[in-house]
Amino acid sequence: MKQLKEGITTGSCATGATLASALWQMTGTCPKEVEIDTPIGRILRIPVYETEQYGKCYVIKDAGDDPDVTHGCHVEALVELEEKEEGMITFCGGVGIGIATEEGLKIPVGEPAINPVPRQMMVHELKKVIGNRNAKVTISIPNGEELAKKTLNGKLGIMGGLSILGTTGIVRPMSEEALKDSLLFELQMRRKQGHRSVLLVPGVAGERMARKHFTEPECAIQMSNYVGFMLEESAELGYRYALVAGAVGKLMKLSAGIMNTHSHVADGRNEIICTHSALLGARQDVIQELYESKTTEKAIEILKREHLMDVWNQIAKKAEYHCKIRTGYRMEVRVVLFDKNGKIIGDSAYDEDEMLKNV
């Protein structure tokens, strides 16, 4: 089987271009390539290109073998240095960078859609070069507004362009069959090692959240979007228990029997929230407000205000029900849902008697 090529995130591209811009101005020469650190400890060597504007550099996004709409786009950066030494670095969105217009995103309303981890990466690299000097960093993607129409940015409340994303700095290819093969291999390997329980999480962030609360199961596998596939194969291999844990915005889909959680397969999150809220007695105007909310975080705010947060436990219980059906009732399953801060807000094992005591 062909080894799929990894790529780099838009966050890594922006970081490389930012570092190059600073080096150009500090040394008088634009580098042909730069090295940057990634959050997972890998060092990336990235080719850099200069624009006609002094100090403005760009990196060509390489998504590897991942089917990413941003593949081949130019991620530009211009660093404007100040003489003040207060350690202040601010970020601006240039052409093709979206603006956050809805509450509940990883960035505040009105800010350019440059996510926290890429910001941290840029600050880390800049400090190596400019020390404690203040700087303004402007990121641009010339055709970003057009490319954004092929993404879910508009639905999420990011308007006018793309987001600068990435939590690891690396894009891992998502060819479906290749990914399923590798996931199955890992399941088989862990089972041969004697594991009979498994923690299934969507990715790095989900595993990090889960490990704040659970040390068991010892065996953890990042399943991407393939929840149904992983549950079926786990049951087939003789696993007896699965803890399915991750961000509420993704895993709530399980409560509707959606077992591939990729946004291009199915969504239905607002419908799920509205249904369970109605079952718990939410007023029609509240249901309408929930239906119109563009992010899960906004829905959480509404449910907190209305004292309806037990919706998430009910959603988790329904998700567990569908997961057990998918395994043919051959496994015990628990579903845990986290908010954006890694706090448990939904748990299919939640004690209803305890819940009533806390009302």
C-alpha contacts under 8 A as a table, 3 or more apart, distances in Angstrom:
res1	aa1	res2	aa2	distance
4	L	64	G	7.67
4	L	65	D	5.91
4	L	173	P	6.34
5	K	64	G	4.91
5	K	65	D	5.24
5	K	172	R	7.76
5	K	173	P	6.72
6	E	63	A	6.90
6	E	64	G	4.75
6	E	65	D	6.50
6	E	66	D	7.54
6	E	170	I	6.97
6	E	171	V	5.64
6	E	172	R	5.03
6	E	173	P	5.85
7	G	62	D	5.31
7	G	63	A	4.16
7	G	64	G	4.08
7	G	65	D	7.28
7	G	66	D	7.44
7	G	170	I	5.89
7	G	171	V	4.60
7	G	172	R	6.49
7	G	173	P	7.59
8	I	11	G	7.98
8	I	12	S	6.08
8	I	13	C	7.01
8	I	61	K	6.93
8	I	62	D	5.93
8	I	63	A	5.84
8	I	64	G	7.55
8	I	169	G	5.93
8	I	170	I	4.52
8	I	171	V	4.99
9	T	12	S	5.20
9	T	13	C	6.41
9	T	61	K	7.41
9	T	62	D	7.94
9	T	63	A	7.18
9	T	165	L	6.54
9	T	166	G	5.50
9	T	169	G	5.31
9	T	170	I	5.59
9	T	171	V	5.63
10	T	13	C	4.89
10	T	14	A	6.07
10	T	61	K	6.62
10	T	75	V	7.21
10	T	164	I	5.31
10	T	165	L	5.68
10	T	166	G	6.82
11	G	14	A	5.16
11	G	15	T	6.13
11	G	117	V	7.71
11	G	118	P	4.62
11	G	119	R	7.91
11	G	121	M	7.80
11	G	164	I	5.31
11	G	165	L	5.13
11	G	166	G	5.48
11	G	169	G	6.42
12	S	15	T	4.96
12	S	16	G	6.10
12	S	36	I	7.87
12	S	38	T	7.70
12	S	118	P	6.97
12	S	121	M	7.75
12	S	166	G	7.62
12	S	169	G	5.29
12	S	170	I	7.70
13	C	16	G	5.20
13	C	17	A	6.21
13	C	46	I	7.87
13	C	58	Y	7.89
13	C	59	V	5.51
13	C	60	I	7.22
13	C	61	K	6.33
13	C	75	V	6.13
14	A	17	A	5.17
14	A	18	T	5.97
14	A	58	Y	7.88
14	A	59	V	7.30
14	A	75	V	5.92
14	A	76	E	6.71
14	A	77	A	6.47
14	A	118	P	7.61
14	A	122	M	7.51
14	A	139	I	6.86
14	A	164	I	7.59
15	T	18	T	5.05
15	T	19	L	6.13
15	T	36	I	7.41
15	T	118	P	7.02
15	T	121	M	6.29
15	T	122	M	4.81
15	T	125	E	7.38
16	G	19	L	5.26
16	G	20	A	6.19
16	G	34	V	6.30
16	G	35	E	7.36
16	G	36	I	6.59
16	G	46	I	6.48
16	G	48	V	7.30
16	G	59	V	6.91
17	A	20	A	5.09
17	A	21	S	6.11
17	A	48	V	6.61
17	A	57	C	5.34
17	A	58	Y	5.12
17	A	59	V	5.76
17	A	75	V	7.28
17	A	76	E	6.14
17	A	77	A	5.28
17	A	78	L	7.91
18	T	21	S	5.12
18	T	22	A	6.35
18	T	57	C	7.37
18	T	76	E	7.93
18	T	77	A	5.12
18	T	78	L	6.51
18	T	79	V	6.44
18	T	122	M	6.69
18	T	126	L	7.49
18	T	137	V	7.25
19	L	22	A	5.25
19	L	23	L	6.18
19	L	34	V	7.36
19	L	122	M	7.35
19	L	125	E	6.17
19	L	126	L	5.97
19	L	129	V	7.88
20	A	23	L	5.03
20	A	24	W	6.00
20	A	30	C	6.46
20	A	31	P	6.16
20	A	33	E	7.74
20	A	34	V	6.68
20	A	48	V	7.06
20	A	57	C	6.50
21	S	24	W	5.18
21	S	25	Q	6.47
21	S	30	C	7.20
21	S	55	G	5.02
21	S	56	K	5.70
21	S	57	C	5.60
21	S	77	A	6.68
21	S	78	L	5.87
21	S	79	V	5.84
22	A	25	Q	5.31
22	A	26	M	6.11
22	A	55	G	7.30
22	A	79	V	5.93
22	A	126	L	7.11
22	A	129	V	7.09
22	A	130	I	7.47
23	L	26	M	4.99
23	L	27	T	5.80
23	L	28	G	7.61
23	L	29	T	7.32
23	L	30	C	6.75
23	L	31	P	7.27
23	L	129	V	6.95
24	W	27	T	5.47
24	W	28	G	5.08
24	W	29	T	4.72
24	W	30	C	4.31
24	W	31	P	6.80
24	W	55	G	5.94
25	Q	28	G	5.34
25	Q	29	T	7.30
25	Q	30	C	7.94
25	Q	55	G	5.99
26	M	129	V	7.92
26	M	130	I	7.97
27	T	30	C	7.99
30	C	49	Y	7.94
30	C	50	E	6.71
30	C	55	G	7.71
31	P	34	V	6.86
31	P	48	V	6.82
32	K	47	P	5.92
32	K	48	V	5.20
32	K	49	Y	6.60
33	E	45	R	6.66
33	E	46	I	5.31
33	E	47	P	4.14
33	E	48	V	4.94
34	V	45	R	5.64
34	V	46	I	5.39
34	V	47	P	6.63
34	V	48	V	7.07
35	E	43	I	6.47
35	E	44	L	5.44
35	E	45	R	4.43
35	E	46	I	6.25
36	I	43	I	5.63
36	I	44	L	5.36
36	I	45	R	6.68
36	I	46	I	7.84
36	I	125	E	6.86
37	D	41	G	6.52
37	D	42	R	6.15
37	D	43	I	4.73
37	D	44	L	6.49
37	D	121	M	7.51
37	D	125	E	7.78
38	T	41	G	5.41
38	T	42	R	5.39
38	T	43	I	6.08
38	T	44	L	7.24
38	T	121	M	7.26
38	T	168	T	6.27
38	T	169	G	5.37
38	T	170	I	7.90
39	P	42	R	7.48
39	P	121	M	7.75
39	P	167	T	7.08
39	P	168	T	5.24
39	P	169	G	6.65
40	I	168	T	5.69
40	I	169	G	7.70
46	I	59	V	7.59
47	P	59	V	6.67
48	V	57	C	6.81
48	V	58	Y	6.00
48	V	59	V	5.23
48	V	60	I	7.88
49	Y	57	C	5.65
49	Y	58	Y	5.33
49	Y	59	V	6.36
50	E	53	Q	7.93
50	E	55	G	7.64
50	E	56	K	6.29
50	E	57	C	4.49
50	E	58	Y	6.31
51	T	54	Y	7.16
51	T	55	G	7.92
51	T	56	K	5.74
51	T	57	C	5.72
51	T	58	Y	7.23
52	E	56	K	7.69
53	Q	56	K	5.59
55	G	78	L	6.11
55	G	79	V	7.12
56	K	76	E	6.90
56	K	77	A	5.72
56	K	78	L	4.57
56	K	79	V	7.45
57	C	76	E	5.58
57	C	77	A	5.57
57	C	78	L	6.68
58	Y	74	H	6.00
58	Y	75	V	5.27
58	Y	76	E	4.07
58	Y	77	A	6.21
59	V	74	H	5.71
59	V	75	V	5.32
59	V	76	E	6.56
60	I	72	G	5.61
60	I	73	C	5.72
60	I	74	H	4.71
60	I	75	V	6.35
61	K	70	T	6.77
61	K	71	H	5.35
61	K	72	G	4.94
61	K	73	C	5.43
61	K	74	H	6.27
61	K	75	V	6.91
62	D	71	H	5.44
62	D	72	G	5.99
63	A	66	D	5.54
63	A	67	P	7.39
63	A	68	D	6.22
63	A	70	T	7.49
63	A	71	H	5.16
63	A	72	G	7.79
63	A	171	V	6.29
64	G	171	V	7.36
64	G	172	R	7.89
64	G	173	P	6.86
65	D	173	P	5.39
65	D	174	M	7.78
65	D	175	S	7.70
66	D	171	V	7.32
66	D	172	R	6.92
66	D	173	P	4.31
66	D	174	M	5.60
66	D	175	S	6.87
67	P	71	H	7.88
67	P	173	P	7.82
67	P	174	M	7.54
68	D	71	H	5.57
69	V	147	L	6.78
69	V	150	K	7.24
69	V	151	T	7.94
70	T	73	C	5.54
70	T	147	L	7.07
73	C	141	I	7.08
73	C	143	N	7.42
74	H	141	I	5.77
74	H	142	P	6.93
75	V	139	I	7.12
75	V	140	S	5.98
75	V	141	I	4.99
75	V	142	P	7.84
76	E	139	I	5.58
76	E	140	S	4.96
76	E	141	I	6.10
77	A	137	V	6.77
77	A	138	T	5.60
77	A	139	I	4.64
77	A	140	S	6.41
78	L	137	V	5.79
78	L	138	T	5.28
78	L	139	I	6.76
79	V	135	A	6.51
79	V	136	K	5.71
79	V	137	V	4.63
79	V	138	T	6.56
80	E	135	A	5.49
80	E	136	K	5.08
80	E	137	V	6.45
81	L	133	R	7.14
81	L	134	N	6.23
81	L	135	A	4.54
81	L	136	K	6.64
82	E	85	E	7.91
82	E	133	R	6.35
82	E	134	N	5.23
82	E	135	A	5.73
83	E	133	R	6.29
83	E	134	N	6.92
84	K	133	R	5.73
84	K	134	N	5.72
85	E	88	M	7.80
85	E	132	N	5.07
85	E	133	R	4.17
85	E	134	N	5.72
86	E	132	N	6.06
86	E	133	R	6.26
86	E	134	N	6.01
87	G	131	G	7.71
87	G	132	N	4.39
87	G	133	R	5.51
87	G	134	N	5.30
88	M	132	N	7.74
88	M	133	R	7.22
88	M	134	N	4.68
88	M	135	A	6.49
89	I	123	V	7.10
89	I	134	N	5.62
89	I	135	A	4.86
89	I	136	K	5.71
89	I	137	V	7.26
90	T	135	A	6.52
90	T	136	K	4.86
90	T	137	V	6.15
91	F	112	P	7.59
91	F	114	I	7.95
91	F	119	R	7.96
91	F	136	K	5.93
91	F	137	V	4.88
91	F	138	T	5.91
91	F	139	I	7.68
92	C	111	E	7.94
92	C	112	P	6.20
92	C	136	K	7.30
92	C	137	V	6.06
92	C	138	T	4.59
92	C	139	I	6.48
93	G	96	G	7.83
93	G	97	I	5.31
93	G	98	G	7.25
93	G	99	I	7.68
93	G	112	P	4.97
93	G	113	A	7.42
93	G	114	I	7.85
93	G	138	T	5.67
93	G	139	I	5.41
93	G	140	S	6.37
94	G	97	I	5.88
94	G	138	T	5.89
94	G	139	I	5.43
94	G	140	S	4.45
94	G	141	I	7.46
95	V	139	I	7.91
95	V	140	S	4.96
95	V	141	I	5.96
95	V	142	P	5.76
95	V	143	N	7.96
95	V	144	G	7.28
95	V	145	E	7.85
95	V	161	G	7.84
96	G	140	S	5.79
96	G	141	I	4.78
96	G	142	P	5.55
96	G	143	N	5.96
96	G	144	G	3.85
96	G	145	E	4.69
96	G	146	E	7.95
96	G	160	G	6.65
96	G	161	G	4.51
96	G	162	L	6.20
97	I	112	P	6.59
97	I	113	A	6.46
97	I	139	I	7.28
97	I	140	S	5.94
97	I	141	I	6.39
97	I	144	G	6.29
97	I	145	E	7.16
97	I	160	G	6.68
97	I	161	G	4.45
97	I	162	L	4.96
97	I	163	S	6.19
97	I	164	I	7.77
98	G	112	P	5.88
98	G	113	A	5.26
98	G	145	E	7.57
98	G	158	I	5.51
98	G	159	M	5.05
98	G	160	G	4.67
98	G	161	G	3.79
98	G	162	L	5.05
98	G	163	S	5.96
99	I	109	V	7.63
99	I	110	G	5.98
99	I	111	E	5.74
99	I	112	P	4.50
99	I	113	A	5.31
99	I	158	I	5.31
99	I	159	M	5.33
99	I	160	G	6.50
99	I	161	G	7.33
100	A	105	L	7.40
100	A	107	I	6.94
100	A	108	P	6.70
100	A	109	V	4.88
100	A	110	G	5.37
100	A	111	E	5.71
100	A	112	P	6.31
100	A	113	A	5.96
100	A	157	G	6.05
100	A	158	I	4.65
100	A	159	M	6.63
101	T	109	V	5.03
101	T	110	G	6.05
101	T	157	G	5.17
101	T	158	I	5.94
101	T	159	M	6.94
102	E	105	L	6.85
102	E	109	V	5.89
102	E	156	L	7.44
102	E	157	G	5.07
102	E	158	I	7.45
102	E	294	K	7.27
102	E	295	T	7.60
103	E	108	P	6.92
103	E	109	V	6.18
103	E	295	T	7.52
103	E	297	E	7.22
103	E	298	K	6.15
104	G	107	I	7.95
104	G	108	P	7.96
104	G	295	T	6.17
104	G	296	T	7.13
104	G	297	E	4.45
104	G	298	K	5.57
105	L	108	P	6.86
105	L	295	T	7.45
105	L	297	E	7.46
106	K	115	N	6.47
106	K	116	P	7.10
107	I	111	E	6.52
107	I	112	P	7.97
107	I	113	A	6.92
107	I	114	I	7.65
107	I	115	N	6.47
107	I	116	P	7.32
108	P	111	E	5.72
113	A	158	I	7.05
113	A	162	L	7.23
113	A	163	S	4.80
113	A	164	I	6.22
114	I	118	P	6.79
114	I	119	R	6.70
114	I	163	S	5.86
114	I	164	I	4.63
114	I	165	L	6.77
115	N	118	P	5.78
115	N	119	R	6.37
115	N	163	S	7.36
115	N	164	I	5.99
115	N	165	L	5.73
115	N	166	G	7.77
116	P	119	R	5.09
116	P	120	Q	6.20
117	V	120	Q	5.01
117	V	121	M	6.21
117	V	165	L	7.72
117	V	166	G	6.79
117	V	167	T	5.80
118	P	121	M	4.94
118	P	122	M	6.20
118	P	164	I	6.99
118	P	165	L	6.53
118	P	166	G	6.58
118	P	167	T	7.51
119	R	122	M	5.18
119	R	123	V	6.18
120	Q	123	V	5.13
120	Q	124	H	6.05
121	M	124	H	5.11
121	M	125	E	6.37
122	M	125	E	5.31
122	M	126	L	6.01
123	V	126	L	5.11
123	V	127	K	6.06
124	H	127	K	5.52
124	H	128	K	6.89
125	E	128	K	5.42
125	E	129	V	7.06
126	L	129	V	5.32
126	L	130	I	5.91
126	L	131	G	7.42
127	K	130	I	5.30
127	K	131	G	4.64
127	K	132	N	6.61
128	K	131	G	5.97
130	I	133	R	5.77
140	S	144	G	7.90
141	I	144	G	4.93
141	I	162	L	7.83
142	P	145	E	7.89
143	N	146	E	5.63
143	N	147	L	6.35
144	G	147	L	5.03
144	G	148	A	5.92
144	G	161	G	5.04
144	G	162	L	5.39
145	E	148	A	5.17
145	E	149	K	6.95
145	E	160	G	5.44
145	E	161	G	3.92
145	E	162	L	6.48
146	E	149	K	5.62
146	E	150	K	7.73
146	E	161	G	7.27
147	L	150	K	5.63
147	L	151	T	7.31
147	L	161	G	7.41
147	L	162	L	7.15
148	A	151	T	5.17
148	A	152	L	7.61
148	A	153	N	6.45
148	A	154	G	7.77
148	A	160	G	7.58
148	A	161	G	5.21
148	A	162	L	5.12
149	K	152	L	7.61
149	K	153	N	7.67
149	K	154	G	7.49
151	T	154	G	7.59
152	L	155	K	5.36
152	L	156	L	6.33
153	N	156	L	5.10
153	N	157	G	6.26
153	N	158	I	4.91
153	N	159	M	6.71
153	N	161	G	7.83
153	N	162	L	7.10
153	N	163	S	7.77
154	G	157	G	5.18
154	G	158	I	5.28
154	G	159	M	5.50
155	K	158	I	7.46
155	K	294	K	6.53
156	L	294	K	5.62
156	L	295	T	6.17
157	G	294	K	6.66
157	G	295	T	7.97
158	I	161	G	7.33
158	I	162	L	7.80
158	I	163	S	7.79
166	G	169	G	5.50
166	G	170	I	7.42
168	T	171	V	7.97
173	P	179	L	7.96
174	M	178	A	7.67
174	M	179	L	6.16
175	S	178	A	5.48
175	S	179	L	5.92
176	E	179	L	5.21
176	E	180	K	6.08
177	E	180	K	5.09
177	E	181	D	6.09
178	A	181	D	5.13
178	A	182	S	6.32
179	L	182	S	5.16
179	L	183	L	6.14
180	K	183	L	5.01
180	K	184	L	6.03
180	K	226	Y	7.85
181	D	184	L	5.19
181	D	185	F	6.13
182	S	185	F	5.03
182	S	186	E	6.31
183	L	186	E	5.18
183	L	187	L	6.28
183	L	221	I	7.75
183	L	223	M	6.70
183	L	230	M	7.77
184	L	187	L	5.01
184	L	188	Q	6.12
184	L	230	M	7.54
184	L	233	E	7.20
185	F	188	Q	5.12
185	F	189	M	6.09
186	E	189	M	5.01
186	E	190	R	6.16
186	E	221	I	7.58
187	L	190	R	5.31
187	L	191	R	6.17
187	L	221	I	7.68
187	L	233	E	7.93
187	L	234	S	6.97
188	Q	191	R	5.12
188	Q	192	K	6.21
188	Q	237	L	7.12
189	M	192	K	5.15
189	M	193	Q	6.37
190	R	193	Q	4.97
190	R	194	G	6.69
190	R	195	H	5.82
190	R	219	C	7.06
191	R	194	G	5.18
191	R	195	H	4.95
191	R	196	R	6.54
191	R	237	L	7.20
191	R	238	G	7.89
191	R	239	Y	7.39
192	K	195	H	7.28
195	H	198	V	7.37
195	H	219	C	6.91
195	H	239	Y	7.42
196	R	238	G	7.00
196	R	239	Y	4.46
196	R	240	R	5.55
196	R	241	Y	6.83
197	S	217	P	5.72
197	S	218	E	7.85
197	S	219	C	7.05
197	S	239	Y	5.64
197	S	240	R	5.82
197	S	241	Y	4.63
197	S	242	A	5.67
197	S	243	L	7.95
198	V	217	P	5.40
198	V	218	E	7.17
198	V	219	C	5.17
198	V	220	A	5.84
198	V	221	I	7.36
198	V	239	Y	7.47
198	V	241	Y	6.48
198	V	242	A	4.92
198	V	243	L	6.36
199	L	216	E	7.67
199	L	217	P	5.61
199	L	218	E	7.49
199	L	219	C	6.05
199	L	220	A	4.49
199	L	221	I	6.26
199	L	242	A	5.80
199	L	243	L	4.80
199	L	244	V	6.06
199	L	245	A	7.36
200	L	220	A	6.02
200	L	221	I	5.29
200	L	222	Q	6.13
200	L	223	M	6.20
200	L	227	V	7.97
200	L	242	A	6.83
200	L	243	L	6.08
200	L	244	V	4.83
200	L	245	A	6.39
201	V	204	V	7.93
201	V	206	G	5.38
201	V	207	E	5.73
201	V	220	A	7.40
201	V	221	I	6.37
201	V	222	Q	4.97
201	V	223	M	5.87
201	V	224	S	7.38
201	V	244	V	6.08
201	V	245	A	5.34
201	V	246	G	5.68
202	P	205	A	7.91
202	P	206	G	5.87
202	P	207	E	7.67
202	P	222	Q	5.30
202	P	223	M	5.15
202	P	224	S	4.44
202	P	225	N	6.20
202	P	245	A	7.79
202	P	246	G	6.32
203	G	206	G	5.35
203	G	207	E	6.31
203	G	222	Q	4.80
203	G	223	M	6.74
203	G	224	S	5.85
204	V	207	E	5.25
204	V	208	R	6.21
204	V	222	Q	7.04
205	A	208	R	5.11
205	A	209	M	6.22
205	A	246	G	7.88
206	G	209	M	5.14
206	G	210	A	6.13
206	G	245	A	6.70
206	G	246	G	4.52
206	G	247	A	6.39
207	E	210	A	5.05
207	E	211	R	6.08
207	E	220	A	7.52
207	E	222	Q	7.37
207	E	245	A	7.85
207	E	246	G	7.40
208	R	211	R	5.33
208	R	212	K	6.67
209	M	212	K	5.50
209	M	213	H	7.33
209	M	246	G	7.26
209	M	338	F	7.38
209	M	342	G	4.96
209	M	343	K	7.79
210	A	213	H	5.53
210	A	214	F	5.86
210	A	245	A	6.46
210	A	246	G	7.18
210	A	342	G	7.79
211	R	214	F	5.06
211	R	215	T	6.09
212	K	342	G	7.96
214	F	217	P	7.54
215	T	218	E	6.32
216	E	219	C	7.67
217	P	220	A	7.02
217	P	243	L	7.46
223	M	226	Y	5.86
223	M	227	V	6.67
223	M	230	M	6.97
224	S	227	V	7.71
225	N	259	M	7.90
225	N	260	N	5.27
225	N	261	T	4.85
225	N	262	H	5.55
226	Y	229	F	5.38
226	Y	230	M	6.18
226	Y	259	M	6.73
226	Y	260	N	5.08
226	Y	261	T	6.97
227	V	230	M	5.24
227	V	231	L	6.15
227	V	259	M	5.35
227	V	260	N	5.98
227	V	261	T	7.40
228	G	231	L	5.18
228	G	232	E	6.14
228	G	259	M	4.65
228	G	260	N	6.54
228	G	323	C	7.26
228	G	326	R	6.40
229	F	232	E	5.25
229	F	233	E	6.18
229	F	259	M	7.81
230	M	233	E	5.19
230	M	234	S	5.90
231	L	234	S	5.07
231	L	235	A	6.21
231	L	242	A	7.79
231	L	323	C	7.22
231	L	326	R	6.81
231	L	327	T	5.85
232	E	235	A	5.33
232	E	236	E	6.21
232	E	326	R	6.31
232	E	327	T	5.07
233	E	236	E	4.90
233	E	237	L	6.09
234	S	237	L	5.19
234	S	238	G	6.44
234	S	239	Y	5.39
235	A	238	G	5.24
235	A	239	Y	5.42
235	A	240	R	7.04
235	A	327	T	5.81
235	A	330	R	5.95
235	A	331	M	6.11
236	E	239	Y	7.58
239	Y	242	A	7.68
239	Y	331	M	6.92
240	R	330	R	7.26
240	R	331	M	4.82
240	R	332	E	6.19
241	Y	331	M	5.38
241	Y	332	E	4.66
241	Y	333	V	5.73
242	A	331	M	7.26
242	A	332	E	6.42
242	A	333	V	4.91
242	A	334	R	6.47
243	L	333	V	5.90
243	L	334	R	4.91
243	L	335	V	6.02
243	L	336	V	7.50
244	V	333	V	7.25
244	V	334	R	6.10
244	V	335	V	4.81
244	V	336	V	6.31
245	A	251	L	7.62
245	A	335	V	5.79
245	A	336	V	4.69
245	A	337	L	5.95
245	A	338	F	7.61
246	G	250	K	7.35
246	G	251	L	6.35
246	G	336	V	6.73
246	G	337	L	5.55
246	G	338	F	5.85
247	A	250	K	5.71
247	A	251	L	6.27
247	A	337	L	5.70
247	A	338	F	4.80
247	A	339	D	6.02
247	A	340	K	6.89
247	A	342	G	7.85
248	V	251	L	5.28
248	V	252	M	5.46
248	V	296	T	7.71
248	V	337	L	4.77
248	V	338	F	5.36
248	V	339	D	6.03
248	V	346	G	7.91
249	G	252	M	6.02
249	G	253	K	7.76
249	G	269	R	7.35
249	G	296	T	5.84
250	K	253	K	6.20
250	K	261	T	6.22
251	L	254	L	5.67
251	L	255	S	7.96
251	L	261	T	7.09
251	L	337	L	6.91
252	M	255	S	5.69
252	M	256	A	7.84
252	M	269	R	6.96
252	M	272	I	7.72
252	M	315	I	6.49
252	M	316	A	6.97
252	M	319	A	6.94
252	M	337	L	7.53
253	K	256	A	5.60
253	K	257	G	6.94
253	K	258	I	5.43
253	K	259	M	7.50
253	K	261	T	6.58
253	K	267	D	6.87
253	K	268	G	6.97
253	K	269	R	6.31
253	K	272	I	7.61
253	K	319	A	7.66
254	L	257	G	4.96
254	L	258	I	4.93
254	L	259	M	5.79
254	L	261	T	7.72
254	L	318	K	7.80
254	L	319	A	4.74
254	L	320	E	7.85
254	L	322	H	6.76
254	L	323	C	7.31
255	S	258	I	7.20
255	S	272	I	7.57
255	S	315	I	5.78
255	S	316	A	6.79
255	S	317	K	7.69
255	S	318	K	4.80
255	S	319	A	3.67
255	S	320	E	7.37
255	S	321	Y	7.70
255	S	322	H	6.51
256	A	268	G	7.98
256	A	272	I	7.04
256	A	318	K	7.72
256	A	319	A	7.13
256	A	322	H	7.65
257	G	319	A	7.24
257	G	322	H	5.55
257	G	323	C	7.81
258	I	261	T	6.53
258	I	266	A	7.11
260	N	265	V	6.79
260	N	266	A	7.82
261	T	265	V	6.95
261	T	266	A	6.96
261	T	267	D	7.74
262	H	265	V	5.44
262	H	266	A	6.83
263	S	266	A	5.57
263	S	267	D	5.83
264	H	267	D	7.80
268	G	271	E	5.18
268	G	272	I	6.14
269	R	272	I	5.06
269	R	273	I	6.24
270	N	273	I	5.14
270	N	274	C	6.03
270	N	290	L	6.80
270	N	291	Y	5.31
270	N	292	E	7.81
270	N	293	S	7.58
271	E	274	C	5.12
271	E	275	T	6.03
271	E	291	Y	6.85
272	I	275	T	5.26
272	I	276	H	6.37
272	I	315	I	7.86
273	I	276	H	5.47
273	I	277	S	6.01
273	I	290	L	7.30
273	I	291	Y	7.92
273	I	299	A	8.00
273	I	311	V	7.42
273	I	315	I	7.99
274	C	277	S	5.07
274	C	278	A	6.02
274	C	287	I	5.53
274	C	290	L	6.36
274	C	291	Y	6.35
275	T	278	A	5.21
275	T	279	L	6.31
276	H	279	L	4.99
276	H	280	L	6.34
276	H	311	V	5.91
276	H	314	Q	7.14
276	H	315	I	7.02
277	S	280	L	5.12
277	S	281	G	6.45
277	S	282	A	5.36
277	S	287	I	7.07
277	S	308	L	7.11
277	S	311	V	6.02
278	A	281	G	5.03
278	A	282	A	4.86
278	A	283	R	7.26
278	A	284	Q	7.94
278	A	287	I	6.96
279	L	282	A	7.36
280	L	308	L	7.48
280	L	311	V	7.30
282	A	286	V	6.27
282	A	287	I	6.51
282	A	308	L	7.77
283	R	286	V	5.28
283	R	287	I	6.35
284	Q	287	I	5.03
284	Q	288	Q	6.18
285	D	288	Q	5.03
285	D	289	E	6.25
286	V	289	E	4.99
286	V	290	L	6.16
286	V	302	I	7.81
287	I	290	L	5.01
287	I	291	Y	6.03
288	Q	291	Y	5.03
288	Q	292	E	6.32
289	E	292	E	5.25
289	E	293	S	6.30
289	E	302	I	7.98
290	L	293	S	5.17
290	L	299	A	5.69
290	L	302	I	7.15
293	S	296	T	7.50
293	S	298	K	6.04
293	S	299	A	6.08
294	K	298	K	7.06
295	T	298	K	5.29
295	T	299	A	6.60
296	T	299	A	4.98
296	T	300	I	6.20
297	E	300	I	4.95
297	E	301	E	6.37
297	E	339	D	7.76
297	E	340	K	7.78
298	K	301	E	5.14
298	K	302	I	6.47
299	A	302	I	5.13
299	A	303	L	6.19
300	I	303	L	5.10
300	I	304	K	6.07
300	I	309	M	7.47
301	E	304	K	5.19
301	E	305	R	6.23
302	I	305	R	5.12
302	I	306	E	6.27
303	L	306	E	5.03
303	L	307	H	5.92
303	L	308	L	4.84
303	L	309	M	5.46
304	K	307	H	5.02
304	K	308	L	6.12
304	K	309	M	5.76
305	R	308	L	7.75
308	L	311	V	5.95
309	M	312	W	6.09
309	M	313	N	7.89
309	M	345	I	7.66
310	D	313	N	5.23
310	D	314	Q	6.48
310	D	346	G	7.58
311	V	314	Q	5.16
311	V	315	I	6.16
311	V	346	G	7.93
312	W	315	I	4.94
312	W	316	A	6.06
312	W	337	L	7.64
312	W	345	I	6.19
312	W	346	G	4.46
312	W	347	D	7.46
313	N	316	A	4.98
313	N	317	K	6.17
313	N	345	I	7.17
313	N	346	G	4.20
313	N	347	D	5.15
313	N	348	S	5.92
313	N	350	Y	6.82
314	Q	317	K	5.06
314	Q	318	K	6.25
314	Q	346	G	7.58
314	Q	348	S	7.27
315	I	318	K	5.13
315	I	319	A	6.10
315	I	346	G	7.30
315	I	348	S	7.92
316	A	319	A	4.93
316	A	320	E	6.19
316	A	335	V	5.67
316	A	336	V	6.53
316	A	337	L	6.95
316	A	346	G	5.65
316	A	347	D	5.47
316	A	348	S	4.70
317	K	320	E	5.07
317	K	321	Y	6.34
317	K	335	V	7.27
317	K	347	D	7.08
317	K	348	S	4.17
317	K	349	A	7.45
318	K	321	Y	4.99
318	K	322	H	6.48
318	K	348	S	7.78
319	A	322	H	5.28
319	A	323	C	6.17
319	A	335	V	6.73
319	A	348	S	7.81
320	E	323	C	4.99
320	E	324	K	6.15
320	E	333	V	6.09
320	E	334	R	5.93
320	E	335	V	5.65
320	E	348	S	6.40
321	Y	324	K	5.31
321	Y	325	I	6.40
322	H	325	I	5.04
322	H	326	R	6.27
323	C	326	R	5.05
323	C	327	T	6.52
323	C	333	V	6.88
324	K	327	T	5.16
324	K	328	G	6.32
324	K	329	Y	5.04
324	K	330	R	7.51
324	K	331	M	6.74
324	K	332	E	6.99
324	K	333	V	6.34
325	I	328	G	5.06
325	I	329	Y	5.76
326	R	329	Y	7.47
327	T	330	R	5.61
327	T	331	M	6.38
328	G	331	M	7.82
329	Y	332	E	7.42
334	R	347	D	7.54
334	R	348	S	5.86
334	R	349	A	6.49
335	V	346	G	7.99
335	V	347	D	5.91
335	V	348	S	5.39
335	V	349	A	7.70
336	V	344	I	6.88
336	V	345	I	7.90
336	V	346	G	5.69
336	V	347	D	4.51
336	V	348	S	6.51
337	L	344	I	5.80
337	L	345	I	5.88
337	L	346	G	4.76
337	L	347	D	6.28
338	F	341	N	7.46
338	F	342	G	5.17
338	F	343	K	5.22
338	F	344	I	4.55
338	F	345	I	5.64
338	F	346	G	6.94
339	D	342	G	5.41
339	D	343	K	5.48
339	D	344	I	6.57
339	D	345	I	6.39
340	K	343	K	7.45
344	I	347	D	7.17
346	G	350	Y	7.87
347	D	350	Y	5.28
350	Y	354	E	7.99
350	Y	355	M	7.64
351	D	354	E	5.28
351	D	355	M	6.25
352	E	355	M	4.80
352	E	356	L	6.28
353	D	356	L	5.23
353	D	357	K	6.55
354	E	357	K	5.13
354	E	358	N	6.54
355	M	358	N	5.28
355	M	359	V	6.55
356	L	359	V	5.29
